[in-house]
């Protein structure tokens, strides 16, 4: 068995703008940034708490979420204050898809789309439920 830690790699149009957005929205810390001969970012790493996310500019091989019309991948952020994180994201340029609200399954959650086509679920635990309790509540949602 191998030790594996998945590292998301976001392909964007405007990597430097994305780096700035993630720093402002999440307080992410830039670890490194490398460019190709044309000045495009070929690899940058940002620390999101204890997790690393790579970012690179779109090129002839790798297409951005914006070019593809969005991404089927969503990111979930478990946070202490969902309202504050949502506000920081919108202040930095994200759009609200679903506002932060109480869910029936014990979470305060909202979904936002960043300016680069990626969606982020901001999630704060407000009630500890068992798996069975969560499923029962989901079974009764309209």
trRosetta pair geometry for C-beta under 8 A, 3 or more apart (Angstrom, degrees):
i j d omega theta_ij theta_ji phi_ij phi_ji
7 51 8.0 172 -118 -177 69 82
7 52 5.4 -15 -133 87 112 97
7 53 7.1 177 -174 -108 76 32
7 54 6.0 64 145 -11 110 104
8 53 5.1 -14 72 -130 99 86
8 54 7.0 -164 101 35 50 74
8 73 7.7 161 -132 150 121 147
8 75 7.2 -40 -50 -93 171 117
9 53 7.7 167 -91 -174 30 62
9 54 4.1 -17 -113 75 77 114
9 55 7.5 -179 -162 -76 57 23
9 56 6.8 6 179 6 100 106
10 18 6.9 -161 111 174 130 151
10 53 6.4 23 -7 168 110 109
10 54 6.9 174 22 91 66 56
10 55 5.0 -17 66 -108 98 72
10 56 7.6 164 85 26 52 61
10 65 7.7 -39 -159 -15 88 116
10 116 7.0 67 166 121 125 143
10 118 6.4 -48 -131 -52 125 149
11 56 5.8 -24 -110 71 67 87
11 57 7.6 24 -159 135 69 14
11 58 5.5 89 165 -88 99 67
11 62 4.5 -144 -119 152 148 113
11 63 6.5 93 116 89 141 26
11 64 5.0 -138 121 -94 84 56
11 65 7.3 142 75 -20 77 70
12 15 5.5 133 69 -86 107 59
12 17 7.8 -138 138 69 132 90
12 18 4.5 77 91 -50 170 150
12 55 6.2 -15 13 -163 120 99
12 56 7.5 150 28 78 74 37
12 57 6.7 -60 75 -113 67 41
12 58 6.6 -112 98 -33 21 88
12 64 5.1 77 -133 -129 22 120
12 65 7.3 -16 -101 23 64 91
12 66 7.3 63 -150 1 62 111
12 116 4.3 -31 -130 -154 115 135
12 117 7.8 174 -120 31 79 99
13 57 7.2 58 -124 -153 32 75
13 58 5.1 -18 -79 8 69 127
13 64 4.7 -108 -29 3 80 168
13 66 5.3 -76 14 54 118 136
13 67 6.8 121 -45 -39 121 97
13 116 7.1 175 41 -136 68 86
14 17 3.9 -5 150 30 117 121
14 18 6.1 133 103 -23 77 86
14 57 7.3 98 -19 -116 11 92
14 116 7.3 -141 64 -100 97 103
15 18 5.3 -55 -147 37 36 114
15 19 6.3 40 154 -23 68 101
15 40 7.3 98 12 -174 126 68
15 41 3.5 -106 82 45 154 139
15 44 6.2 141 169 12 123 132
15 55 5.2 143 -147 139 98 107
15 56 6.0 -41 -94 -168 139 18
15 57 4.4 -91 -21 -61 116 76
16 19 5.6 -45 -146 32 34 114
16 20 6.5 35 152 -17 62 104
16 41 6.5 162 -47 -37 72 130
17 20 5.6 -54 -151 37 33 113
17 21 6.3 37 150 -22 66 104
17 115 7.3 -79 140 95 117 134
17 116 7.9 156 99 -70 101 108
18 21 5.5 -50 -145 34 33 113
18 22 6.3 26 159 -13 67 106
18 55 5.4 -173 104 -158 131 144
18 114 7.8 73 -133 143 85 133
18 115 7.8 -150 -96 74 69 96
18 116 5.2 31 -101 -58 111 150
19 22 6.2 -59 -146 40 27 105
19 23 6.3 28 155 -20 63 109
19 28 8.0 -123 -158 93 59 124
19 30 6.0 42 -168 -92 119 118
19 33 7.2 5 -98 -97 160 129
19 41 7.8 169 -31 -99 126 167
19 44 5.9 -51 -85 131 126 157
19 46 6.6 -179 -132 -69 78 125
19 55 6.2 -171 -69 70 82 156
20 23 5.8 -57 -148 36 29 112
20 24 6.3 20 158 -12 65 109
21 24 6.0 -65 -149 42 28 104
21 25 5.7 12 163 -10 69 118
21 92 5.3 119 -152 156 70 118
21 93 6.0 -77 -123 49 111 121
21 94 7.9 117 -174 -52 118 84
21 114 6.2 113 145 -168 143 114
21 115 6.0 -146 -101 31 156 114
21 116 7.3 -176 51 -18 157 110
22 25 5.9 -54 -124 46 28 104
22 26 5.5 -25 -172 32 66 113
22 28 4.3 -11 141 27 99 143
22 46 5.5 38 114 171 141 170
22 48 7.5 -76 -179 -82 116 103
22 53 7.5 -133 -155 74 158 135
22 55 7.7 -158 3 -55 149 146
22 114 7.9 10 -73 -141 78 151
23 26 7.4 -68 -112 57 10 73
23 27 7.0 22 -169 -137 47 17
23 28 5.2 -94 -88 63 48 81
23 29 7.5 88 -118 -87 90 26
23 30 6.7 -28 -80 -34 122 95
23 46 7.4 -126 -67 -136 76 127
24 88 7.3 -173 142 176 67 91
24 91 7.5 -127 151 103 112 94
24 92 4.1 153 105 -112 114 119
25 28 7.9 12 65 -2 77 101
25 88 5.3 127 -154 131 49 93
25 89 4.6 53 -152 -105 114 59
25 91 7.7 165 -103 66 68 80
25 92 3.9 -111 -68 38 86 158
25 93 7.8 -87 -66 40 117 76
25 94 6.5 81 -120 -24 140 120
25 114 7.3 -100 -15 -115 173 109
26 48 5.8 -17 143 -128 144 95
26 77 7.6 -135 -119 -118 119 151
26 85 7.5 30 -107 -147 70 98
26 88 7.3 134 -69 117 35 132
26 89 7.7 34 -56 -82 75 86
28 46 4.1 25 163 172 127 120
28 47 6.2 164 -162 74 72 48
28 48 5.2 -31 -105 -84 100 69
28 53 7.4 -54 -138 41 142 115
29 46 6.6 147 69 -161 38 67
29 47 4.4 -9 56 50 97 106
30 33 6.3 -13 -175 -39 121 110
30 44 6.7 -39 -145 -178 97 110
30 45 7.6 117 -161 83 52 53
30 46 5.8 -36 -96 -102 50 76
31 44 7.9 143 55 177 74 64
31 45 4.2 -34 55 92 119 103
31 46 6.7 -170 2 -95 88 20
31 47 5.9 97 -50 -30 108 93
31 52 7.0 -24 -1 -127 149 111
32 43 7.5 3 107 119 103 93
32 44 6.5 -161 97 -141 55 53
32 45 5.3 32 43 32 84 100
33 41 6.2 -57 -164 -131 93 109
33 43 7.7 177 -145 98 35 54
33 44 4.1 9 -109 -110 75 103
33 45 8.0 -141 -66 24 53 57
34 41 7.2 105 75 -155 46 64
34 42 5.4 -53 103 60 94 94
34 43 4.8 11 47 58 109 89
34 44 7.1 -169 22 -70 60 60
35 38 7.9 -127 168 72 99 51
35 39 5.4 -14 178 -154 138 31
35 40 6.2 147 -153 73 85 31
35 41 5.7 -55 -96 -95 75 43
35 42 6.3 126 -141 2 23 88
36 39 7.3 -44 69 21 65 18
36 40 5.2 -4 37 58 106 87
36 42 4.8 98 -44 -48 92 122
40 56 8.0 56 148 -179 96 78
40 57 4.1 -113 -173 60 101 150
40 59 6.7 120 132 -79 159 104
41 44 5.3 -25 -173 -24 128 113
41 55 6.7 6 125 113 140 89
41 56 5.6 -156 114 -139 87 50
41 57 4.7 122 51 -21 76 97
42 56 5.7 6 -170 -138 25 114
42 57 7.3 -45 -72 34 38 91
43 54 6.2 -36 -152 -160 78 113
43 55 8.0 123 -159 71 33 47
43 56 5.7 -16 -82 -84 42 107
44 54 6.8 140 73 -158 47 60
44 55 4.7 -26 65 61 102 92
44 56 7.0 162 16 -77 78 54
45 52 5.2 -11 -168 -167 109 113
45 53 7.3 150 -153 76 58 38
45 54 5.5 -32 -95 -98 71 68
45 55 7.8 173 -84 17 24 76
46 52 7.0 146 74 -154 41 60
46 53 5.2 -21 62 62 95 89
46 54 7.9 168 19 -91 73 21
46 55 6.6 35 -6 -9 111 116
47 50 7.6 -8 -168 -113 99 15
47 51 7.3 137 -158 75 57 38
47 52 5.9 -36 -97 -95 57 68
48 51 4.9 -26 68 72 92 93
48 52 7.5 161 20 -98 78 16
48 53 5.7 39 -10 -7 120 113
48 77 8.0 -101 170 -113 129 107
56 59 7.8 -46 143 -10 111 106
56 62 6.7 41 94 90 123 153
58 62 6.2 -140 -137 102 52 79
58 63 5.9 28 -143 -142 111 33
58 64 4.1 -70 -69 -32 125 100
58 67 6.2 115 -135 -14 156 138
59 62 5.6 46 43 44 82 84
63 67 4.7 -115 -173 82 98 132
63 68 5.4 106 126 -48 123 102
64 67 4.7 100 56 6 81 100
64 68 6.9 -160 93 3 44 89
64 116 6.8 -98 -174 -175 119 91
64 117 6.7 120 149 31 92 139
65 68 5.8 -67 -145 49 31 104
65 70 5.8 -5 177 -164 95 20
65 71 3.9 -51 -120 -43 119 103
65 116 6.2 85 52 140 114 74
65 117 3.2 -175 111 100 109 126
65 118 5.6 146 13 -60 170 70
66 69 7.9 46 -178 -66 26 19
66 70 8.0 47 -96 -64 30 35
66 116 6.1 -91 -38 -167 110 49
66 117 4.3 -158 -64 -35 61 132
68 71 7.0 77 77 -80 125 60
68 117 7.6 125 57 157 83 157
69 117 7.9 147 136 -145 13 132
70 117 5.3 -156 -112 -171 42 102
70 119 7.8 20 -161 -25 103 105
71 74 7.8 157 100 -64 98 50
71 117 5.8 112 -13 130 94 99
71 118 5.5 -3 33 -104 138 67
71 119 7.3 -158 64 10 94 82
73 118 7.3 -28 88 -136 89 95
74 111 7.5 -35 -153 -139 133 115
74 118 7.7 146 -121 -178 45 74
74 119 4.6 -36 -119 86 93 102
74 120 7.1 170 -171 -91 79 21
74 121 5.9 57 155 -19 121 102
75 118 6.6 29 1 163 112 116
75 119 7.3 172 27 95 71 51
75 120 5.0 -22 72 -113 98 72
75 121 7.0 -167 94 24 45 73
76 120 7.6 148 -97 -166 23 59
76 121 4.4 -21 -109 67 74 109
76 123 5.7 2 -170 4 99 130
77 85 6.5 -154 108 169 140 157
77 120 6.0 16 -8 -178 112 107
77 121 7.0 178 23 85 67 54
77 122 5.4 -16 64 -113 108 58
77 123 6.6 159 78 26 51 77
78 123 5.5 -39 -101 82 57 99
78 124 7.5 124 -162 -94 56 39
78 125 7.4 13 -154 -21 103 96
79 82 5.7 136 72 -79 116 56
79 84 7.8 -147 151 65 134 93
79 85 4.8 -52 -158 -27 175 149
79 122 6.0 -21 16 -165 132 86
79 123 6.9 129 20 66 79 45
79 124 5.6 -54 76 -78 76 89
80 124 6.7 53 176 -125 12 109
81 84 3.9 29 117 20 121 117
81 85 6.4 145 91 -16 70 85
81 124 6.6 42 -108 -96 11 146
82 85 5.9 -57 -144 40 32 107
82 86 6.1 34 157 -20 66 109
82 100 4.8 153 131 -139 112 132
82 108 4.7 -168 27 113 147 104
82 109 6.7 -111 -143 -98 154 26
82 110 6.2 137 168 12 114 99
82 122 4.8 133 -147 134 85 105
82 123 6.6 -4 -97 -136 122 5
82 124 3.9 -120 -31 -10 106 118
83 86 5.8 -57 -147 38 28 113
83 87 6.3 29 155 -20 64 107
83 100 5.5 -157 -86 81 62 161
83 108 7.8 -44 -36 151 81 133
84 87 5.7 -54 -148 36 30 112
84 88 6.4 31 153 -19 64 104
85 88 5.6 -51 -147 36 33 112
85 89 6.3 34 153 -20 64 105
85 122 4.9 177 95 -142 124 133
86 89 5.7 -55 -150 35 30 112
86 90 6.4 23 156 -13 65 106
86 96 7.3 47 -170 -101 110 102
86 99 7.6 81 -174 -155 153 60
86 100 4.9 -122 -29 -36 159 123
86 110 5.1 30 -97 67 136 147
86 112 6.3 164 -134 -44 77 134
86 122 5.3 -151 -64 50 86 163
87 90 6.0 -56 -145 40 31 105
87 91 6.1 34 155 -21 65 109
88 91 5.7 -55 -145 38 29 114
88 92 6.3 23 156 -15 63 111
89 92 5.8 -64 -150 41 29 107
89 94 3.9 -20 157 28 96 143
89 112 4.9 95 126 114 147 166
89 114 7.2 -94 -162 -93 106 80
89 120 7.0 -149 -122 67 153 139
89 122 7.4 -140 -7 -56 145 136
90 93 7.7 173 -167 28 29 8
90 94 5.4 -81 -82 67 43 84
90 95 7.5 82 -116 -100 82 21
90 96 6.4 -6 -88 -46 120 93
90 112 7.0 -120 -62 -132 78 138
93 114 7.4 58 96 -161 90 63
93 115 4.8 -10 130 -45 122 124
94 112 4.3 45 153 163 132 122
94 113 6.3 162 -164 77 83 39
94 114 5.0 -46 -103 -102 96 50
94 115 6.9 -108 -87 -31 48 70
94 120 7.4 -52 -139 35 149 119
95 112 6.6 159 78 -161 38 76
95 113 5.0 -15 60 58 94 95
96 99 5.5 21 -177 -80 137 66
96 110 6.8 -46 -144 176 96 121
96 111 7.7 103 -167 83 57 55
96 112 5.6 -44 -104 -105 45 82
97 110 7.9 142 59 168 74 75
97 111 4.2 -49 68 104 115 100
97 112 6.1 -176 7 -101 87 22
97 113 5.5 92 -49 -25 110 95
97 119 6.3 2 -13 -133 154 116
98 101 7.2 -82 156 13 97 112
98 109 7.6 17 104 122 122 87
98 110 5.5 -163 99 -152 75 60
98 111 4.4 51 34 32 97 96
99 110 5.3 -50 164 -124 25 120
100 108 6.0 31 179 162 99 90
100 109 6.6 -157 -137 115 63 18
100 110 3.4 -67 -71 -34 57 126
100 122 6.4 -48 -93 84 106 118
101 108 7.2 -159 99 -153 19 64
101 109 6.9 -31 56 65 62 61
101 110 6.6 106 2 -79 67 82
102 107 8.0 157 -154 92 46 39
102 108 5.8 -32 -94 -101 55 73
102 126 6.8 -67 -125 55 91 156
103 106 7.0 -33 81 40 94 30
103 107 4.8 7 38 63 123 80
103 108 7.3 -166 5 -89 82 22
103 109 5.5 15 -29 22 123 113
104 137 4.5 -176 136 171 105 115
104 138 7.2 160 87 -74 117 47
104 140 7.6 -138 164 78 156 93
104 141 5.8 -170 30 -83 150 103
105 129 6.5 -111 -171 38 64 155
105 134 4.8 57 -151 -143 106 84
105 137 5.1 166 -86 91 70 134
105 138 6.0 20 -74 -58 126 90
106 125 6.4 4 142 -152 98 73
106 126 6.1 -166 -177 63 57 69
106 127 3.6 -117 -131 72 90 89
106 128 6.7 136 -166 -60 146 8
106 129 4.5 -156 -31 -10 148 114
106 134 6.9 -73 14 -97 118 92
106 137 7.9 135 -19 41 84 167
107 123 5.2 -25 -168 -158 129 93
107 124 6.6 136 -163 68 72 43
107 125 6.0 -46 -105 -101 73 46
107 126 6.5 135 -128 16 19 88
107 127 7.9 -103 -42 39 36 79
108 123 7.4 141 76 -157 54 43
108 124 4.3 -18 60 64 104 102
108 125 7.9 -84 18 -6 80 3
108 126 5.0 80 -26 -31 98 126
109 121 6.1 -8 -163 -176 110 95
109 122 6.6 157 -150 82 55 57
109 123 4.8 0 -103 -105 94 73
109 124 7.4 -169 -70 26 53 64
110 121 7.5 169 86 -153 36 54
110 122 5.1 -4 58 53 85 104
111 119 5.8 9 -178 -177 104 111
111 120 7.0 163 -153 82 58 43
111 121 5.2 -26 -98 -99 83 67
111 122 7.5 -174 -85 14 30 74
112 119 7.0 164 85 -151 35 64
112 120 5.3 -18 63 60 86 94
112 122 6.7 29 4 -16 108 112
113 117 7.0 -19 -174 -143 105 23
113 118 7.1 159 -153 83 63 32
113 119 5.1 -35 -95 -93 72 75
113 120 7.7 165 -92 16 24 74
114 117 7.3 -35 73 33 77 25
114 118 5.1 1 37 60 111 85
114 119 7.7 -163 4 -86 75 25
114 120 6.5 62 -35 -12 100 114
125 128 6.8 42 173 -76 124 65
129 133 4.0 -132 -170 92 101 122
129 134 4.8 129 111 -57 130 81
129 137 7.3 -49 -153 1 162 137
130 133 4.6 98 49 6 77 102
130 134 7.0 -140 92 -5 42 86
131 134 5.7 -55 -150 36 31 113
131 135 6.4 29 155 -17 66 107
132 135 5.8 -55 -146 38 31 109
132 136 6.3 32 156 -20 65 106
133 136 5.8 -53 -147 35 30 112
133 137 6.5 28 156 -16 63 106
134 137 5.9 -60 -153 37 29 109
134 138 6.3 25 153 -16 66 109
135 138 5.6 -57 -146 40 33 110
135 139 6.2 40 153 -27 67 104
136 139 5.6 -50 -148 30 31 116
136 140 6.8 14 157 -8 62 109
137 140 6.2 -68 -153 42 31 101
137 141 7.1 48 149 -44 64 93
138 141 5.7 -33 -153 -1 40 116
